[in-house]
Amino acid sequence: SLAWTPDGTRLLSGGSVGSTDLGQQVGHPWKAHTKYIYTIAIHPNGTLVASASHDKHVRLWRLSDRRNIGIFEHSSPSISVTFSILAITTAHDACIIGDLPTAEVLLNLDIHTNANNYTSYAHCSFVMARKHAWDLALEDAIKSISIRPSLTGYISKAIALCGKGHVREAGIAFDIASVFTNQDSKTSHFLLLIKAITLFNADQHEEAMLLVRELAAACPNADILGCRVVETYLRVQLGTQASRHDEAADHFTSAVKAGVLSSTFIHRIYEDLTLLFGWDLQALCLTAHQKRCQAFLLAGKPDKALEAYKYMMDTIDESAKASCLVWSNAFKQECSALCAAKGDAALAASDYNRAIDLYSAAITLDSASSTVFANRSKAKLRKMLWSEALLDAQKQYSEVIDAQLENSPFRVLDTTTGLLCDREAQISAFKMSTKYKELLSSSIMHPDLDTKRIKELVRRNLQYAMLSHRWDGREPLLQDIQGKSVYDLELDSVGGMTKLRSFYKTARGAGHNWAWSDTCCIDKTNNVELHESVNSMFIWYHHSALTVVYLSDVPPSSKSGALEKSVWNTRGWTVQEFIAPEVILFYQSYWTLYLDDRTPNHKESDAIMQELKDATGIDRSAVVAFRPNINGVREKLHWVSTRVTTRQEAIAYLLFGIFGVRLPVDYGEKEDKALGRLLQEIVARSGDITSLDWVGKPSEFNSCLPASITSYQVPPCKLPLLPEDEMQPSVSSLRNTVALRNMSAPRFATQRLRLPCIAFNVREVRRVRSPAPETQITYRVKADGLRSLEITTEETLVQFWPARPIEQNFILVRPWDRSLLELPDFVEFVEPSDFGDNAESEEDYGMSSSSRSHDWSRDYPRNQEVVDQELRAFRLLVRLGQPFSAFLLAQQCSGEYKRIASDHDIIGQVNDVGDLSMESRTAVLTLSL
C-alpha cells in the first residue's frame, strides 16, 4: 500500500514484513505490525497515519516523531482504513461507556490538532489514570500545567501522584487546585469529594471517610447528596475489600441505608465521577443490595440474607428486577439450601422454634423440596402443633405427587371405578383414598419416615399401565366414556369396549390403580392437547410401570413365530410403544401371556426378544435400554420404513420421540412435508446427513429428501472399506501431494440445505438402452475426474456432451460427512428429568434448533490435533479413491441446485486420487425444491 502526505513531500509504503516505511527518498521502517500491511491512510491535516494489517490490528501513528499512539484490535484481518471527516464519538462519550482506547485516540487527535490544548492533556491524564498507567498520567498532567495552570490540570496531577503512592505531594496539588475554584462553594466541595475518593484509592480509607463525613456535617452549603453518593460508593468498596463477611455485611448495610440508592438520576447528576474514576453509578443500587444479600449468606446468616433480599425486592423497580432475574434465582436457591441445612442442625439440636423459622424461610423462597416440608412437620410435631404438622405433611405429599405426575399422561382411567380422570381428578381421587390417609397418618405418627420411602409409596400408588395395540375399526373415544364408567353396561355396544375393559382389568390385576389407552385418554378434537400428547407420548411410555402389548390376531396356545407374523408389527406407532417402556408384557387374543411366558418383564425373555428382533430388525440392546437421540439416524428411519399409519403424516410424528425432538403437529399436511420438517431439524441440530441416503421419489419439501418413509427400506449404502494393511502404503505414497481445505458442517433451514461436498462437473449426459421399466430412463454420465457411470431416473434430462453443450449445469457430488474424517458419532440425549439419572443431557448449542450446526473441530483432543489432522488428511485422500455414494445435482435458474432422484444408489469413483485437487473441488451448495 502507498500513500502521499498532503504536502506531497513524503511517500509512505506498507511492507510485507510488518513495517511501515516513512521517508522522503530513503525509508526508515517503523516495525510494529507482525503481518502484511494491507493499507495506509493519512489524516487530512498531515499529522497522523493509520495502518491496517493482516495481524487484525489497526495502528495510529504520529507522523512528527513516529510514535505509535493508538491500537485497535479487530476480530478478523483489517483490509481497509480511513479517517472520517465527521467525528461520531467524543472522548467524553467513550469515557462514559468505558471505551478508554477510543477516548485516548480521540484526545490525542485533539492534541495533534492543537499542541497547546492543555485541557486535552489533562483529560488524557484522567484516561491514563483510569488505565493505571500512572507515569503517563503524571506526564500528561505536567504537560497540561506547563501549557497553562488550571483546576483540571492540578486535579489530574493530584490523582496521578496518589496513584504512584505520593500522597503528600498529591495533597499539595489538591491545595493548589483549590486556588482555581474562584471561591465557588460547589466547585470547592466537589474538589474535596474528588480528594476523598483519590485518598481512598490510595488506601487512605479512614482519612477519606472522615473527610466526606466532616464535609457533610461542617459545611452548611455542602452538596449533601453528593457526600452521600460518595460515602455509599466507598462503603460498597470497603465491603468488597473486607476480610470478614460480617464486616462486609455491615458496610453494605450502611450503603443501602444511606438513602441515595432510591435516586434514579444520580448517574447523570454525578457523571464527572464516572469520567474521572469509572464509577458505575447506574448499577450502584443493585450492586449494593446484591452484595449485602451475598455477604449475609457467606456469613452463615440465611435469615438475615432473606430479610435483605425482601428489602431489596421491595426497593428496586421492575426493570432492575428483570435485569437481575438470573442472580435472583441462584440466590434464592443458595439461600434456601442454607436455611434448610441450618434448620436440620437446629432440629438435631432440639431447637424446634429455630428449626421451624429456618424451614419456613426456605419455603418462602419457593425452592424448598418436599424434604423441607417433612422436616418442618417433624419440628412442629415435637412442639405438639398437630394441625400445623398435618398441613406440612399434606404440602410435602403435594410436592411429591406433582413431581410424580410431571411425566405422566394428562388423563388416565381409574382401574377400580372405571372413571376417566384428568390430573386434578387423579390427585383428588388419590387424596380421598384410604391409602393416602394411611400414608399421611404414618408421616404424623412416624416423623422420622424417610423421604425416599414416601416418594416410593406415592410412586406405587400413582404409577400407571399403558396399552399398545392395533386399532380394530371402531374404538371407544374420550367422548364415549367421559363422565361414565367403562364398566357400565350401557357402553357394551361401543366398539372395542371389550378390549378396553380387559386391558383395565389386566392392569388392575397387575397392581396398578391407573391405566392409559390412546383410544379414549386423548381429546383428539383439541389441537393443543393433541400436539402435546404426540410430543410427550414417548416419555409417557417410558415412565409407565407396565406397557401391555395386545396381539389381537395371535390366538391362545400359539407357538413361537406368531408374534413375528402379527399385524401389530406392521403398525407405525407400535415402534416407540415397545422400545420406550422399561417393562413390557405381550398378551394373546384371549388376554393370556404370549407363549405362557411368566417372566415379569418380557424384555428379559430371550425367546421373545429374539423373535421381536427377527420381526423388526432392531437389536435387543436398543429395545431394552433405548434412549432418544440423534445417533444412527439412517438406521432408525429404516426401522419404520415398512410400517404404516392411518394418517400418512403420522409416520413422521411417531419419530419425534425416538429422535428426542419437539415439533408442531399438523394433521392434514402431506407425509413429505412432515418428514421433511423432521429431517431438517435433525440435520440442522447435528449436521448428520445420513438421512440423505435414500432411493425413490424426491420430496416437494426439498429435493434432497424423499417423498416417503418407504425410500429408506433399502439398507444404507455401505461400500467395502479398504483394509488397514492397504491403507498405510497408500497414505505413505500420497504425502505432500494435496492440501485439504477445512469444510463447515451442513446447515438446513427454511427448506434449504447448504451441503458441503466434493464436486465434479458433469461434461456429458447421454441416454442409453436399459432393461429399466418404461417409466424410467437410464443415462450415462461422465464427469471430470470420475469414471463414467449410469443412473436410472423417472426425470427426463436434457442430453449434452462437449460438442453439444447446454446452459444448465450438472454436477456429481460426494457429500462431506463425519465418516470421511473418521470422527465419532453424534451424542445428543433428551433431558435427564425425562429419562432418569442415567440418561445423558442434551447439549445446548446456544442457537435456535433450525440453525444449529456442529463444530467438527472439537471432536478430537487438541493436544494431538497437528498429528491427527495430517494423518486424517491422508487417510481421507485414500478413502476418496474408493467407490462412494454420489448425488447428481442440476442447477436451477435461481442458482440453487436440485437433486435428481434415482431408483438405486449412484456409485462414483475417481480416476486417480493423486490428481484430485481438493482446493478446486470442495464447495458448499444450496439445495432446494
GUVO-904153 format. One record per residue (C-alpha): z, x, y. Coordinates in steps of 0.5 Angstrom, whole numbers, plus 500, padded with zeros to 3 digits. Example, Ala and Ser with C-alpha at 12.3 -4.5 7.8 and 13.67 -1.06 7.14 Angstrom:
% GUVO-904153
516525491 514527498 
END
This chain:
% GUVO-904153
500500500 498502507 501500514 500503521 505503526 504498532 502504537 497507532 501514531 504513524 501511517 506509512 504509505 507507498 508512493 508511485 514515484 518510488 518514495 515511502 511517506 512517513 509522518 503523523 499527518 504530513 508525509 516526509 518522503 524517503 526516496 530510494 526505490 526507483 519504481 512503484 512500491 507494492 507493499 510496506 511492513 513494520 516490525 512488531 516492535 515498531 523499530 524497523 520498516 520494510 518496503 517491496 518495490 517493482 524495482 526488484 529491491 526490498 529495502 530495510 529502514 530504521 524508523 527512528 532516523 529514516 536510515 536505509 540499513 539494508 537492501 535485498 535484490 530479487 530476480 523479479 519484482 517483489 510484491 510482498 514483504 513481511 517480518 518473520 517471528 522466527 529467525 531461521 538464519 543467524 548472523 553467524 551462519 550468514 558470515 560463515 557462508 559469505 552472505 554479508 548483506 544478510 549478516 549486516 541486516 540481522 546484526 542491525 536487528 539485534 542493535 535496534 532491539 537493544 541499542 546497548 548491544 556492544 557485541 553486535 556493534 563489534 560484529 557489525 564492524 567485522 562484517 563492514 571490514 570484510 566488505 572493505 567499508 573501513 570507515 563504517 567498520 571503525 565507526 561501529 568498533 568505536 561505538 562498541 567500545 564506547 558502550 563497553 570496552 571489550 576484547 572483541 571491540 578492540 580487535 574490531 577497532 584494530 582490524 578497521 584501523 589496519 584496513 585504513 592504513 593506520 598500522 601503528 594505531 592498530 598495534 596500540 588497539 591490539 595491545 589494549 585488546 590483550 588486557 581483556 584476555 584474562 591472561 588466558 594463554 590460548 586467547 592470547 595466542 589467538 589474538 597474536 595470530 589475528 594480529 599477524 593476519 591483520 598486519 599481512 592484510 595491511 601489506 606488512 608481509 615480513 612482519 606478519 610471517 615473522 610474528 607467526 614463526 616466532 609465536 610457534 617457536 618461542 611459546 611452549 604452549 602455543 597453538 602449533 596447528 593454528 600457527 601452521 594453518 595461518 602460515 599456510 594460508 598466508 603462504 598461499 596468499 603470497 604465492 597468489 600475489 607473487 610477480 614471478 612464477 618460480 617465487 609463487 611455486 616456492 610459496 605454494 610448495 611451502 604451504 603444501 609441505 606445512 603439514 596441515 592440509 591433511 587435517 579434515 576439520 581445520 575449517 571447523 576448529 578455526 571457524 573464527 578465521 572464516 568469520 573475521 576474514 572470510 577465509 575458505 579453510 575447507 578449500 585450502 588444501 585443494 587450492 594450495 595443491 592446484 595453485 602449486 601445479 599451475 605455478 610450475 606449469 607457468 614457470 615452464 617446468 612441466 616435469 615439476 608440475 607433473 610431480 606436484 600433480 601426482 603428489 596432489 592426487 596421492 594426498 587428497 581424498 576421493 571427494 576432492 578428486 571428484 570436485 576438481 575433475 574438470 580442472 584436473 582434465 584441463 591441467 593434464 591437457 595443458 601439462 601434456 602439451 607443454 611436455 610435448 613442446 619441451 620434448 620437441 625442443 630437446 629433440 631438436 637440440 639432440 638432448 635425447 634423454 631429456 626428450 624421452 623424459 618429457 615425452 614420457 611425462 606427456 604420455 603418463 598424463 593420458 592425453 598424448 597424441 600419436 605424434 608424441 609416441 612417434 617423437 619419443 620413438 625417434 629419440 629412442 632410435 637416436 639412442 639406439 634403443 631399438 626394442 623400445 623404439 619399436 614399442 613406441 611405433 606400435 603404440 603410435 599406430 594403435 592410436 591412429 588405428 583407434 581414431 580411424 575406427 572410431 566412426 567405422 561399423 562394428 563389423 566388416 568383411 575382409 574382402 580378401 579372405 571373406 571372413 567377418 571381423 569385429 573391430 578387434 579381429 580387424 585390428 589383429 588382421 591389419 597388424 598381421 598383414 605385410 602392409 602393416 609390417 612395412 609401415 612399422 618398418 618404415 617408421 623405424 627406418 625413417 623416424 622423420 616420417 610425417 605423422 600425417 603420412 602415417 595417418 593417411 597410410 592407416 586410413 587407406 588400409 582400414 577404409 571400407 566400402 558399403 552396400 546400398 541395395 533393395 532386399 530381395 527376399 532371403 538375404 544372408 544374415 550374420 548367423 549364416 556367415 559367422 566363422 565362415 568365408 563368404 567365398 566358401 562353396 557351402 554357402 552357395 545355397 544361401 539366398 542373396 549370396 551371389 549379390 553379396 560376393 559380387 559386392 565384396 569383389 567389386 569393393 576389393 577391385 576398387 582397392 578396399 580391404 574391408 566392406 559392409 552390408 546391412 544384411 550380415 554385418 549387424 547382429 539383429 538379435 542383439 537389441 543393444 547392437 541394433 540400437 547403436 547401429 541404427 543411430 550410427 548408420 548415417 555416420 558409417 555411410 558418411 565415413 565410407 570410402 565408397 558406397 556401392 548402390 546396386 540396382 538389381 532391376 536395372 538391366 545392362 545397357 539401360 538408357 537414362 531414366 532406368 535409375 528413376 524407375 528402379 524399385 531402389 528409389 522407393 525404399 526408405 533406408 536408401 535415402 540416407 544411403 545416397 545423401 550421407 556418403 561422399 563417394 558413390 557408384 551406381 551398378 546395374 544388375 550384372 555389376 556394370 556401372 550404370 550408363 557405363 559412367 566411368 566418373 570416379 564418383 557419380 556425385 560428380 556426374 551431371 547426368 546421374 545427379 539430374 536423374 536422381 533429382 528427378 526421381 527423389 525431388 532432392 536438390 543436387 546440392 543436398 545430395 553432394 554436401 549434405 550434413 545432418 541438421 534440423 533445418 528444413 524439417 518439413 522438406 526432409 519429411 517430404 523426401 521420405 513421405 512416399 518411401 516404404 520400409 519392411 517395418 512400419 516404425 523404421 520410417 522414423 528410425 531412418 530419419 534419425 541420422 538425417 536430422 542428427 538426433 539419437 533416440 531409442 530404437 524399439 522395433 515393435 512400436 507403431 509408426 505413429 509413436 516412432 514418428 511422434 518421438 522423433 518430431 517431439 525431439 525436433 520441436 523440443 530441441 529447436 522450436 521448429 513447428 513446420 512438422 505440424 503442416 500435414 493433412 490426413 489422420 492424426 497420431 495417437 501419440 499427439 493429435 497435432 502430429 500425423 499417424 503416418 509419414 504419408 501425410 507429408 506427401 502434399 507439399 508444404 502449404 505455401 501461400 503467396 507473399 505480399 509484394 514488397 511494394 504493397 507491404 510498405 504502404 500497409 506498414 505505414 497505415 498500421 503504425 501506432 495501431 497495435 502493440 505486439 506481445 512477446 511470444 515464447 518458443 514452442 515446447 514439446 515433452 511427454 507427448 504434450 505440445 505447448 503451442 504459442 499461437 494467435 487464437 480465434 474463438 469459434 462461434 459457429 460450426 454447421 454441417 454443409 453439403 459437399 462432394 467429399 467421400 461418405 467417410 468425410 464430413 464438411 463443416 462451415 466454421 465461423 470464428 471471431 475476427 475471421 472470414 467463414 471457412 469450410 473444413 472436411 474431416 472424418 471426425 463428427 463434430 457437434 454442431 452449434 451456433 449463437 442461438 444453440 451454444 454448447 459447453 465444448 470450446 472450439 478455436 481456430 489458431 495460427 501457430 506462432 513461428 519464426 517466419 512471422 518475425 522474418 527470423 533466419 532458419 535454425 542451424 544445428 549440426 552434429 559434432 565435427 568429430 563425426 563429419 570432418 573439420 568443415 562441419 559446424 558443431 551442434 549448439 549446447 542448450 544446457 538442458 535435456 533434449 526433451 525440454 530444449 527451447 529456442 530464444 528467438 530474441 537472440 537471432 538478430 543484432 542487439 544494436 538494431 533491436 529497437 528499430 528492427 522490433 518496430 519494423 518487424 512488428 508492423 510487417 507482422 501485422 500486415 502479414 497477419 492480414 494475409 491468408 494463413 494455414 490454420 488449425 481447428 482445435 477442440 478443448 477437452 475435459 482436461 482443459 487441453 486441446 485436440 487438433 481436428 484433422 482435415 484432408 486438406 489445408 485449412 486456410 484462414 483470413 482475418 476480416 480486418 487487420 486494423 481491428 486485430 487485438 494481439 493482446 487478447 488473441 495471443 495464447 499458449 495452448 497445450 495440445 495432447 492426444 
END
